[in-house]
């Protein structure tokens, strides 16, 4: 009879996909987003990158991971983004783990 469909409501907030470059702060990650753009005069493709500070409450992201972040209200002086999900985990270096670095 009557069908119910779930429609994902768009919040109108910006989403960015980037690589995690630092996890040294408590509950904060640094995400570097790289984009390619044509130079206005020379028409040569140029890479541009920008760093974003994002809130990672549970500490899910590690250095090298690809993550999706979403724009949010200001959380601190630099932090205006929050982690949505980890898209691709980075390959771990053999013999290098968080536990072994903490024991040293």
N, CA, C and O atoms as CSV, one atom per row, in Angstrom:
chain,resi,resn,atom,element,x,y,z
A,1,UNK,N,N,0.824,-1.171,0.000
A,1,UNK,CA,C,0.000,0.000,0.000
A,1,UNK,C,C,0.880,1.250,0.000
A,1,UNK,O,O,1.365,1.667,-1.052
A,2,UNK,N,N,1.084,1.845,1.167
A,2,UNK,CA,C,1.896,3.055,1.224
A,2,UNK,C,C,3.352,2.661,1.485
A,2,UNK,O,O,3.650,1.983,2.468
A,3,UNK,N,N,4.234,3.081,0.619
A,3,UNK,CA,C,5.648,2.764,0.770
A,3,UNK,C,C,6.341,3.856,1.571
A,3,UNK,O,O,6.049,5.042,1.416
A,4,UNK,N,N,7.258,3.438,2.425
A,4,UNK,CA,C,8.049,4.408,3.172
A,4,UNK,C,C,9.478,4.364,2.651
A,4,UNK,O,O,10.081,3.294,2.563
A,5,UNK,N,N,10.004,5.496,2.316
A,5,UNK,CA,C,11.383,5.582,1.834
A,5,UNK,C,C,12.161,6.504,2.753
A,5,UNK,O,O,11.632,7.494,3.259
A,6,UNK,N,N,13.410,6.169,2.957
A,6,UNK,CA,C,14.258,7.019,3.778
A,6,UNK,C,C,15.078,7.923,2.869
A,6,UNK,O,O,15.821,7.458,2.004
A,7,UNK,N,N,14.929,9.191,3.080
A,7,UNK,CA,C,15.660,10.176,2.298
A,7,UNK,C,C,16.652,10.854,3.226
A,7,UNK,O,O,16.282,11.369,4.281
A,8,UNK,N,N,17.921,10.850,2.822
A,8,UNK,CA,C,18.954,11.482,3.618
A,8,UNK,C,C,18.860,12.992,3.453
A,8,UNK,O,O,19.007,13.518,2.350
A,9,UNK,N,N,18.613,13.681,4.559
A,9,UNK,CA,C,18.455,15.128,4.513
A,9,UNK,C,C,19.817,15.797,4.440
A,9,UNK,O,O,20.700,15.506,5.247
A,10,UNK,N,N,19.988,16.678,3.492
A,10,UNK,CA,C,21.244,17.403,3.342
A,10,UNK,C,C,21.308,18.527,4.365
A,10,UNK,O,O,20.373,19.318,4.489
A,11,UNK,N,N,22.413,18.593,5.096
A,11,UNK,CA,C,22.562,19.623,6.117
A,11,UNK,C,C,23.117,20.917,5.548
A,11,UNK,O,O,23.087,21.948,6.221
A,12,UNK,N,N,23.621,20.883,4.326
A,12,UNK,CA,C,24.173,22.090,3.723
A,12,UNK,C,C,25.568,22.416,4.206
A,12,UNK,O,O,26.063,23.517,3.964
A,13,UNK,N,N,26.217,21.475,4.889
A,13,UNK,CA,C,27.567,21.713,5.382
A,13,UNK,C,C,28.592,21.145,4.406
A,13,UNK,O,O,28.332,20.166,3.707
A,14,UNK,N,N,29.759,21.779,4.375
A,14,UNK,CA,C,30.821,21.327,3.474
A,14,UNK,C,C,31.442,20.033,3.976
A,14,UNK,O,O,31.596,19.834,5.181
A,15,UNK,N,N,31.794,19.159,3.048
A,15,UNK,CA,C,32.492,17.914,3.355
A,15,UNK,C,C,33.795,17.907,2.569
A,15,UNK,O,O,33.836,18.334,1.415
A,16,UNK,N,N,34.857,17.420,3.197
A,16,UNK,CA,C,36.167,17.375,2.558
A,16,UNK,C,C,36.776,16.001,2.811
A,16,UNK,O,O,36.641,15.443,3.900
A,17,UNK,N,N,37.444,15.466,1.803
A,17,UNK,CA,C,38.185,14.220,1.941
A,17,UNK,C,C,39.664,14.555,1.876
A,17,UNK,O,O,40.107,15.264,0.972
A,18,UNK,N,N,40.429,14.046,2.835
A,18,UNK,CA,C,41.856,14.349,2.870
A,18,UNK,C,C,42.627,13.289,3.621
A,18,UNK,O,O,42.057,12.316,4.115
A,19,UNK,N,N,43.945,13.492,3.703
A,19,UNK,CA,C,44.849,12.551,4.366
A,19,UNK,C,C,45.251,13.123,5.727
A,19,UNK,O,O,45.546,14.312,5.847
A,20,UNK,N,N,45.259,12.268,6.742
A,20,UNK,CA,C,45.654,12.685,8.089
A,20,UNK,C,C,47.170,12.827,8.136
A,20,UNK,O,O,47.899,11.898,7.786
A,21,UNK,N,N,47.643,13.999,8.573
A,21,UNK,CA,C,49.084,14.242,8.644
A,21,UNK,C,C,49.606,14.246,10.075
A,21,UNK,O,O,50.803,14.055,10.289
A,22,UNK,N,N,48.729,14.461,11.068
A,22,UNK,CA,C,49.176,14.494,12.452
A,22,UNK,C,C,48.042,14.098,13.388
A,22,UNK,O,O,46.883,14.458,13.182
A,23,UNK,N,N,48.415,13.335,14.439
A,23,UNK,CA,C,47.460,12.960,15.488
A,23,UNK,C,C,48.077,13.212,16.863
A,23,UNK,O,O,47.726,12.535,17.829
A,24,UNK,N,N,48.974,14.161,16.958
A,24,UNK,CA,C,49.728,14.387,18.185
A,24,UNK,C,C,48.935,15.125,19.260
A,24,UNK,O,O,49.304,15.073,20.433
A,25,UNK,N,N,47.864,15.804,18.887
A,25,UNK,CA,C,47.060,16.536,19.858
A,25,UNK,C,C,45.938,15.652,20.396
A,25,UNK,O,O,45.526,14.693,19.742
A,26,UNK,N,N,45.454,15.976,21.573
A,26,UNK,CA,C,44.369,15.210,22.179
A,26,UNK,C,C,43.057,15.532,21.468
A,26,UNK,O,O,42.653,16.692,21.403
A,27,UNK,N,N,42.394,14.505,20.935
A,27,UNK,CA,C,41.097,14.615,20.271
A,27,UNK,C,C,41.110,15.520,19.043
A,27,UNK,O,O,40.056,15.994,18.618
A,28,UNK,N,N,42.281,15.765,18.470
A,28,UNK,CA,C,42.389,16.622,17.291
A,28,UNK,C,C,43.299,15.949,16.264
A,28,UNK,O,O,44.342,15.390,16.605
A,29,UNK,N,N,42.881,16.016,15.004
A,29,UNK,CA,C,43.719,15.529,13.912
A,29,UNK,C,C,43.935,16.665,12.927
A,29,UNK,O,O,43.124,17.585,12.832
A,30,UNK,N,N,45.033,16.588,12.201
A,30,UNK,CA,C,45.317,17.556,11.142
A,30,UNK,C,C,45.131,16.821,9.821
A,30,UNK,O,O,45.777,15.804,9.567
A,31,UNK,N,N,44.240,17.348,8.982
A,31,UNK,CA,C,43.913,16.725,7.700
A,31,UNK,C,C,44.384,17.650,6.588
A,31,UNK,O,O,44.074,18.841,6.582
A,32,UNK,N,N,45.145,17.083,5.638
A,32,UNK,CA,C,45.617,17.861,4.500
A,32,UNK,C,C,44.804,17.467,3.268
A,32,UNK,O,O,44.804,16.308,2.853
A,33,UNK,N,N,44.120,18.439,2.698
A,33,UNK,CA,C,43.323,18.214,1.493
A,33,UNK,C,C,44.062,18.825,0.315
A,33,UNK,O,O,44.437,19.997,0.352
A,34,UNK,N,N,44.270,18.039,-0.724
A,34,UNK,CA,C,44.983,18.490,-1.912
A,34,UNK,C,C,44.015,18.549,-3.085
A,34,UNK,O,O,43.223,17.632,-3.298
A,35,UNK,N,N,44.089,19.630,-3.835
A,35,UNK,CA,C,43.250,19.762,-5.029
A,35,UNK,C,C,44.120,20.226,-6.186
A,35,UNK,O,O,45.174,20.830,-5.984
A,36,UNK,N,N,43.668,19.939,-7.398
A,36,UNK,CA,C,44.390,20.369,-8.588
A,36,UNK,C,C,43.569,21.436,-9.294
A,36,UNK,O,O,42.357,21.304,-9.468
A,37,UNK,N,N,44.261,22.499,-9.696
A,37,UNK,CA,C,43.579,23.625,-10.309
A,37,UNK,C,C,44.433,24.156,-11.450
A,37,UNK,O,O,45.661,24.161,-11.363
A,38,UNK,N,N,43.790,24.599,-12.509
A,38,UNK,CA,C,44.527,25.185,-13.636
A,38,UNK,C,C,44.983,26.592,-13.263
A,38,UNK,O,O,44.224,27.365,-12.677
A,39,UNK,N,N,46.221,26.915,-13.604
A,39,UNK,CA,C,46.751,28.253,-13.357
A,39,UNK,C,C,45.977,29.245,-14.222
A,39,UNK,O,O,45.747,28.979,-15.402
A,40,UNK,N,N,45.574,30.381,-13.660
A,40,UNK,CA,C,44.727,31.310,-14.423
A,40,UNK,C,C,45.363,31.863,-15.701
A,40,UNK,O,O,44.659,32.110,-16.680
A,41,UNK,N,N,46.679,32.060,-15.705
A,41,UNK,CA,C,47.337,32.629,-16.872
A,41,UNK,C,C,47.953,31.557,-17.768
A,41,UNK,O,O,47.768,31.581,-18.985
A,42,UNK,N,N,48.681,30.624,-17.172
A,42,UNK,CA,C,49.453,29.663,-17.949
A,42,UNK,C,C,48.703,28.375,-18.262
A,42,UNK,O,O,49.181,27.570,-19.061
A,43,UNK,N,N,47.549,28.163,-17.655
A,43,UNK,CA,C,46.714,26.977,-17.886
A,43,UNK,C,C,47.421,25.668,-17.569
A,43,UNK,O,O,47.063,24.614,-18.096
A,44,UNK,N,N,48.412,25.742,-16.718
A,44,UNK,CA,C,49.123,24.549,-16.279
A,44,UNK,C,C,48.449,24.038,-14.999
A,44,UNK,O,O,48.059,24.840,-14.151
A,45,UNK,N,N,48.310,22.726,-14.850
A,45,UNK,CA,C,47.668,22.170,-13.662
A,45,UNK,C,C,48.632,22.280,-12.485
A,45,UNK,O,O,49.776,21.834,-12.564
A,46,UNK,N,N,48.159,22.877,-11.399
A,46,UNK,CA,C,48.971,23.122,-10.217
A,46,UNK,C,C,48.280,22.477,-9.017
A,46,UNK,O,O,47.059,22.563,-8.882
A,47,UNK,N,N,49.062,21.828,-8.143
A,47,UNK,CA,C,48.506,21.240,-6.927
A,47,UNK,C,C,48.483,22.290,-5.829
A,47,UNK,O,O,49.453,23.021,-5.624
A,48,UNK,N,N,47.364,22.350,-5.131
A,48,UNK,CA,C,47.213,23.242,-3.986
A,48,UNK,C,C,46.763,22.393,-2.807
A,48,UNK,O,O,45.895,21.533,-2.955
A,49,UNK,N,N,47.345,22.629,-1.646
A,49,UNK,CA,C,46.943,21.869,-0.475
A,49,UNK,C,C,46.674,22.815,0.689
A,49,UNK,O,O,47.243,23.904,0.774
A,50,UNK,N,N,45.797,22.374,1.578
A,50,UNK,CA,C,45.440,23.167,2.741
A,50,UNK,C,C,45.244,22.226,3.916
A,50,UNK,O,O,44.750,21.111,3.753
A,51,UNK,N,N,45.635,22.682,5.111
A,51,UNK,CA,C,45.491,21.878,6.318
A,51,UNK,C,C,44.247,22.310,7.084
A,51,UNK,O,O,43.948,23.499,7.199
A,52,UNK,N,N,43.538,21.324,7.602
A,52,UNK,CA,C,42.351,21.570,8.408
A,52,UNK,C,C,42.514,20.850,9.744
A,52,UNK,O,O,42.987,19.714,9.782
A,53,UNK,N,N,42.125,21.503,10.841
A,53,UNK,CA,C,42.132,20.887,12.152
A,53,UNK,C,C,40.734,20.341,12.401
A,53,UNK,O,O,39.753,21.079,12.305
A,54,UNK,N,N,40.636,19.044,12.721
A,54,UNK,CA,C,39.346,18.392,12.883
A,54,UNK,C,C,39.260,17.696,14.239
A,54,UNK,O,O,40.264,17.222,14.771
A,55,UNK,N,N,38.053,17.643,14.786
A,55,UNK,CA,C,37.795,17.010,16.075
A,55,UNK,C,C,37.608,15.510,15.877
A,55,UNK,O,O,36.766,15.082,15.087
A,56,UNK,N,N,38.394,14.717,16.597
A,56,UNK,CA,C,38.322,13.254,16.552
A,56,UNK,C,C,38.113,12.768,17.985
A,56,UNK,O,O,39.075,12.473,18.694
A,57,UNK,N,N,36.861,12.687,18.402
A,57,UNK,CA,C,36.513,12.375,19.788
A,57,UNK,C,C,37.057,11.022,20.240
A,57,UNK,O,O,37.599,10.912,21.340
A,58,UNK,N,N,36.918,9.991,19.405
A,58,UNK,CA,C,37.273,8.629,19.805
A,58,UNK,C,C,38.686,8.222,19.409
A,58,UNK,O,O,39.127,7.127,19.758
A,59,UNK,N,N,39.393,9.064,18.700
A,59,UNK,CA,C,40.758,8.745,18.285
A,59,UNK,C,C,40.828,7.633,17.252
A,59,UNK,O,O,41.711,6.778,17.322
A,60,UNK,N,N,39.912,7.635,16.298
A,60,UNK,CA,C,39.839,6.581,15.287
A,60,UNK,C,C,40.887,6.714,14.192
A,60,UNK,O,O,41.343,5.706,13.651
A,61,UNK,N,N,41.274,7.933,13.859
A,61,UNK,CA,C,42.166,8.167,12.718
A,61,UNK,C,C,43.631,8.063,13.123
A,61,UNK,O,O,44.014,8.425,14.235
A,62,UNK,N,N,44.431,7.563,12.202
A,62,UNK,CA,C,45.883,7.492,12.367
A,62,UNK,C,C,46.546,8.232,11.215
A,62,UNK,O,O,45.894,8.560,10.224
A,63,UNK,N,N,47.828,8.492,11.344
A,63,UNK,CA,C,48.571,9.195,10.299
A,63,UNK,C,C,48.556,8.360,9.018
A,63,UNK,O,O,48.837,7.162,9.046
A,64,UNK,N,N,48.224,9.003,7.897
A,64,UNK,CA,C,48.190,8.328,6.610
A,64,UNK,C,C,46.811,7.875,6.184
A,64,UNK,O,O,46.618,7.515,5.023
A,65,UNK,N,N,45.840,7.880,7.092
A,65,UNK,CA,C,44.473,7.481,6.751
A,65,UNK,C,C,43.805,8.531,5.883
A,65,UNK,O,O,44.103,9.720,5.996
A,66,UNK,N,N,42.898,8.090,5.013
A,66,UNK,CA,C,42.049,9.013,4.269
A,66,UNK,C,C,40.737,9.122,5.020
A,66,UNK,O,O,40.101,8.111,5.320
A,67,UNK,N,N,40.328,10.352,5.325
A,67,UNK,CA,C,39.140,10.576,6.145
A,67,UNK,C,C,38.204,11.575,5.483
A,67,UNK,O,O,38.602,12.349,4.611
A,68,UNK,N,N,36.951,11.539,5.918
A,68,UNK,CA,C,35.959,12.520,5.492
A,68,UNK,C,C,35.647,13.391,6.706
A,68,UNK,O,O,35.311,12.883,7.776
A,69,UNK,N,N,35.762,14.708,6.528
A,69,UNK,CA,C,35.464,15.637,7.618
A,69,UNK,C,C,34.336,16.569,7.191
A,69,UNK,O,O,34.119,16.806,6.003
A,70,UNK,N,N,33.620,17.094,8.191
A,70,UNK,CA,C,32.473,17.954,7.932
A,70,UNK,C,C,32.650,19.266,8.683
A,70,UNK,O,O,33.172,19.295,9.798
A,71,UNK,N,N,32.213,20.331,8.067
A,71,UNK,CA,C,32.270,21.648,8.673
A,71,UNK,C,C,31.323,21.706,9.863
A,71,UNK,O,O,30.236,21.130,9.820
A,72,UNK,N,N,31.726,22.399,10.928
A,72,UNK,CA,C,30.892,22.534,12.121
A,72,UNK,C,C,31.137,23.887,12.764
A,72,UNK,O,O,31.907,24.699,12.249
A,73,UNK,N,N,30.489,24.123,13.873
A,73,UNK,CA,C,30.687,25.387,14.588
A,73,UNK,C,C,32.113,25.446,15.121
A,73,UNK,O,O,32.759,24.405,15.240
A,74,UNK,N,N,32.622,26.629,15.445
A,74,UNK,CA,C,33.984,26.709,15.984
A,74,UNK,C,C,34.103,25.953,17.307
A,74,UNK,O,O,33.351,26.208,18.248
A,75,UNK,N,N,35.055,25.019,17.369
A,75,UNK,CA,C,35.284,24.240,18.580
A,75,UNK,C,C,36.466,24.779,19.379
A,75,UNK,O,O,36.536,24.582,20.592
A,76,UNK,N,N,37.384,25.450,18.716
A,76,UNK,CA,C,38.515,26.098,19.367
A,76,UNK,C,C,39.025,27.184,18.425
A,76,UNK,O,O,38.357,27.540,17.455
A,77,UNK,N,N,40.207,27.703,18.719
A,77,UNK,CA,C,40.736,28.798,17.898
A,77,UNK,C,C,40.934,28.382,16.447
A,77,UNK,O,O,40.678,29.179,15.544
A,78,UNK,N,N,41.383,27.151,16.199
A,78,UNK,CA,C,41.655,26.694,14.842
A,78,UNK,C,C,40.701,25.608,14.354
A,78,UNK,O,O,40.600,25.373,13.150
A,79,UNK,N,N,40.006,24.949,15.268
A,79,UNK,CA,C,39.215,23.769,14.923
A,79,UNK,C,C,37.792,24.144,14.513
A,79,UNK,O,O,37.012,24.649,15.321
A,80,UNK,N,N,37.466,23.885,13.227
A,80,UNK,CA,C,36.124,24.157,12.709
A,80,UNK,C,C,35.550,22.956,11.951
A,80,UNK,O,O,34.557,23.099,11.239
A,81,UNK,N,N,36.154,21.790,12.092
A,81,UNK,CA,C,35.752,20.592,11.364
A,81,UNK,C,C,35.655,19.435,12.337
A,81,UNK,O,O,36.265,19.462,13.406
A,82,UNK,N,N,34.879,18.404,11.965
A,82,UNK,CA,C,34.809,17.193,12.777
A,82,UNK,C,C,34.888,15.967,11.878
A,82,UNK,O,O,34.462,15.990,10.723
A,83,UNK,N,N,35.438,14.909,12.430
A,83,UNK,CA,C,35.622,13.660,11.692
A,83,UNK,C,C,34.277,12.967,11.508
A,83,UNK,O,O,33.530,12.784,12.470
A,84,UNK,N,N,33.969,12.581,10.266
A,84,UNK,CA,C,32.754,11.833,9.963
A,84,UNK,C,C,33.067,10.345,9.902
A,84,UNK,O,O,32.433,9.547,10.592
A,85,UNK,N,N,34.051,9.965,9.071
A,85,UNK,CA,C,34.415,8.561,8.953
A,85,UNK,C,C,35.823,8.406,8.396
A,85,UNK,O,O,36.356,9.298,7.735
A,86,UNK,N,N,36.406,7.256,8.680
A,86,UNK,CA,C,37.699,6.897,8.111
A,86,UNK,C,C,37.410,6.098,6.852
A,86,UNK,O,O,36.827,5.016,6.925
A,87,UNK,N,N,37.812,6.621,5.693
A,87,UNK,CA,C,37.519,5.983,4.419
A,87,UNK,C,C,38.489,4.858,4.095
A,87,UNK,O,O,38.081,3.789,3.642
A,88,UNK,N,N,39.774,5.102,4.328
A,88,UNK,CA,C,40.799,4.110,3.990
A,88,UNK,C,C,41.895,4.173,5.038
A,88,UNK,O,O,42.483,5.228,5.278
A,89,UNK,N,N,42.164,3.028,5.660
A,89,UNK,CA,C,43.206,2.968,6.669
A,89,UNK,C,C,44.571,2.889,5.998
A,89,UNK,O,O,44.713,2.296,4.929
A,90,UNK,N,N,45.572,3.490,6.631
A,90,UNK,CA,C,46.937,3.449,6.108
A,90,UNK,C,C,47.554,2.098,6.424
A,90,UNK,O,O,47.225,1.474,7.433
A,91,UNK,N,N,48.445,1.654,5.560
A,91,UNK,CA,C,49.161,0.399,5.801
A,91,UNK,C,C,50.165,0.621,6.919
A,91,UNK,O,O,50.920,1.593,6.900
A,92,UNK,N,N,50.173,-0.278,7.888
A,92,UNK,CA,C,51.112,-0.162,8.999
A,92,UNK,C,C,52.487,-0.626,8.583
A,92,UNK,O,O,52.621,-1.577,7.813
A,93,UNK,N,N,53.498,0.033,9.084
A,93,UNK,CA,C,54.877,-0.356,8.834
A,93,UNK,C,C,55.176,-1.560,9.724
A,93,UNK,O,O,54.865,-1.508,10.914
A,94,UNK,N,N,55.763,-2.645,9.209
A,94,UNK,CA,C,56.049,-3.830,10.034
A,94,UNK,C,C,56.913,-3.478,11.232
A,94,UNK,O,O,57.934,-2.803,11.100
A,95,UNK,N,N,56.494,-3.943,12.404
A,95,UNK,CA,C,57.258,-3.695,13.628
A,95,UNK,C,C,56.979,-2.357,14.260
A,95,UNK,O,O,57.531,-2.072,15.323
A,96,UNK,N,N,56.163,-1.527,13.672
A,96,UNK,CA,C,55.873,-0.195,14.195
A,96,UNK,C,C,54.403,-0.124,14.593
A,96,UNK,O,O,53.525,-0.146,13.730
A,97,UNK,N,N,54.132,-0.040,15.883
A,97,UNK,CA,C,52.766,0.107,16.378
A,97,UNK,C,C,52.732,1.203,17.424
A,97,UNK,O,O,53.774,1.674,17.880
A,98,UNK,N,N,51.545,1.599,17.798
A,98,UNK,CA,C,51.401,2.616,18.830
A,98,UNK,C,C,51.934,2.115,20.162
A,98,UNK,O,O,52.567,2.870,20.900
A,99,UNK,N,N,51.682,0.837,20.481
A,99,UNK,CA,C,52.112,0.274,21.744
A,99,UNK,C,C,53.632,0.261,21.868
A,99,UNK,O,O,54.174,0.552,22.934
A,100,UNK,N,N,54.317,-0.076,20.776
A,100,UNK,CA,C,55.784,-0.124,20.832
A,100,UNK,C,C,56.388,1.261,20.964
A,100,UNK,O,O,57.454,1.407,21.562
A,101,UNK,N,N,55.738,2.279,20.423
A,101,UNK,CA,C,56.268,3.642,20.546
A,101,UNK,C,C,56.005,4.198,21.947
A,101,UNK,O,O,56.770,5.029,22.438
A,102,UNK,N,N,54.925,3.745,22.594
A,102,UNK,CA,C,54.632,4.227,23.943
A,102,UNK,C,C,55.551,3.593,24.987
A,102,UNK,O,O,55.860,4.226,25.997
A,103,UNK,N,N,55.995,2.351,24.757
A,103,UNK,CA,C,56.861,1.679,25.698
A,103,UNK,C,C,58.257,2.277,25.714
A,103,UNK,O,O,58.934,2.207,26.739
A,104,UNK,N,N,58.702,2.851,24.632
A,104,UNK,CA,C,60.068,3.385,24.538
A,104,UNK,C,C,60.251,4.609,25.370
A,104,UNK,O,O,61.343,5.179,25.399
